[in-house]
Amino acid sequence: MIGLLGKKLGQTRVYDASGALIPVTVILAGPNRVIQTKTVENDGYKAVQLGFDDQKEHRLTKPLFGHILKHHPKDKGNATAVKRLKEFRDFEIDVKPGDIVGPKIFSKGDFVDAIGLTKGRGFEGVVKRHKFRGGDMTHGAKGWHRRSGAIGQRLFPGTVMRGMKMPGHMGQVQRTTQNLEVIQVREDENILLIKGSVPGSKGDYIVIRGAKKGLKQKRVEAPKAAAPAKGAAKPAAKPAAKK
């Protein structure tokens, strides 16, 4: 599976070859620097670690910066720190530490998955957060229009069940949008134009990977044999088996 680290720049619209207007999300998908490659012989599995977005060295923790230096021993004097680090297992492209990977690993018409954090909505009630109906607006109902109702129980067990949907912080959770089509690949600008919406706000970091599930293919049934025309000779019957 292939993938990239990127940043969501915003949304726009582009025209395709037939003149149709397509809504797209603009993703800055590179350049990604290969930090480490893992092999089955040394690490027990195959994977590639990619780094994205340059960072000042003093802003990184010493373990993380030491990890980068470990796999780039020849560039200790001018090693480039990164803000984001992501590991992709079973990477389909042969790379080595120090290589640069960009949006050209995808092509127009490919389908990808976008992983990111949703927008933060702050503290929300149950009507907004969980789509509760709320209380009646008439017939003597007072002060119970956007509440959840009873959450407890009687004497036994006399507690609130775990997982009860209640008010709280909404948003800022990881979500994956699957099977998004790549509309354009602008290699010179390190830009991907992806059809549809992607989780997160403008400026948020996004993981773009090859579609894991793929599109559902229509089931193709075998064609049925044509019925014999009227008046056509019937096939000869098989001879009876001898006793």
ABEGO torsion letter per residue (X at the ends): XBBBBBBBAEBBBBBBAAGBBBBBBBBBBOBBBBABBBBAAAAGBBBBBBBBEBBBAAABBAAAAAAAAAABAAAAAABBBBABBBBBBGBABBBBBGBBBBAAABBBGBBBBBBBBBBBAEBBBAAAAAGBAEBBABGGBBGAAABAEBABBBAOAGBBBBGBBBBEBBEGBBBBBBGBBBABBBAAAGBBBBBEBBBEBBGBBBBBBBBAAEBBBBBBBBBBBBBBBBGBBBBBBBBBBBX
